[in-house]
Amino acid sequence: MSLVSNHQAFLAILLRDLRLGLRHRGELLNPLLFFLIVVTLFPLALGPDKLTLQQHAPAVIWVAAVLASSVSMDMMFRSDFEDGSLEQILLSPHSVTMLIMAKILAHWLLTGAPLTIFALLLSILLYLPVEALLPLFMSLLIGTPIFSLVGSVGGALTVGLRGGGMLLTLLIVPLYMPVLIFSVAAVNNALHGMSVRGEFYFLGALLVLALTLAPFATAASLRIRMG
Amino acid sequence: MFDILDKYGAPKNAYTLACTLTPWFGWITAALFVAGLVGGLILAPPDYEQGESFRIIYVHVPSAWMSLFVYMVMASAGAMGLVWKVKVADAIARSCAPMGAWFTFLALATGSLWGKPMWGTWWVWDARLTSELILLFLYLGYMALQSAIDDRRMAARAGAVLALVGVVNIPIIHYSVEWWSTLHQGPTVSKFDAPSIHISMLIPLLIMTLAFMSYFATILMVRVRGEILDQERNTSWVRKLCEKSEA
């Protein structure tokens, strides 16, 4: 018999992860800093010409977001694995999938959401016109949760492995490619004054698919990895 | 069906079966390769546009088909291992990965060799090439995960989850890449456009595909035998087998 309901357990995990994350602010800033550094590389490589940068801005921001997001996935389960709380989550009487959802949501709020907002600031550095800002924001708002969901499967499979971080990146970045394609296409279309509806329908469908399947795959992977 | 699964799911029986079947499949493979190569390289007429260089399709197209087929075999075997805990299925899934990766690589390499005289370039960011390349990444990721986990059982099950996630993603990747490339540019050169392939060219192609399938089955059995022996090295039947071969 459990004393707390599934909803309460969900909330408890969510709040715990948020609290833990906010107490390690440095760790949260690292992916954002990495994002900023990767974006800075491009003007250095492409040259400071305004038109060139403007043209490549959607691609640059999205590639940097994919990289920053994939390096942040390692954080999702590692500390819980090290201090044993991951085992407790798996042993709890509540639905493991539900608790995993709480962890993914917390991870997105701590990494994906700041990344989305930060990207808007960086797009100004790359001279992205104002009319493309909203599509960029929306595509990141839909895309980064997909990253967190898909990344959680990779994070669960590689948790506790030596050199797990690099391996994790190799596993999940190929799976991120469709999101990158549709998002960059959406922002580019907006830049050229075309409709962005089709791309957003695709992104929405990918989000729904990831939301439906990824938590189960993650729960199964964690059970396998913890024996 | 479960009776068969029960019987040949046991490593010892599967090993014996594979030992018996390997030479048969080996000879069938050899015969099919001879027939396919003679048909494709000698009997089939040269293409009126591409000349002799079209003949690379007899390696290229079967490898491209096999690259997907092997992934499906790998994922199905993984699922069987995951659901029914069949040890042999784990061995099959593990043996599939390097072969699938090589078929994918072969498809990319032959495509590239054909592309140089035909398209004038080694590589184009065409939809099929790109999704084939991403498939190669999926195979390599699977193999990297397998080698990172020391525990055999756990590696097999983790790999199975990854392969199944890949199965969901392959069509998504394929269609998104196709959509991406049509957005960038129209198809400048498409391989099999309007004129469909002539029957004298098609028959060797089908024979070659069968040859590739049978080759895959043969090598799969050899590899699975190795996997089973490694996996069961502490059991009495493997020990007996070793003593017999030493004597």
Interface residues (C-beta under 8 A of the other chain):
Chain A: V153 L157 T158 L161 R162 G163 G164 L167 L170 L171 V173 P174 L175 M177 P178 I181 F182 A185 F202 L206 L209 L213 A217 A220 S221 I224 R225 G227
Chain B: I134 F137 L138 L140 G141 A144 L145 A148 I149 M154 R157 A158 V161 L162 L164 V165 G166 V168 N169 I172 I173 S176 V177 W179 W180 L183
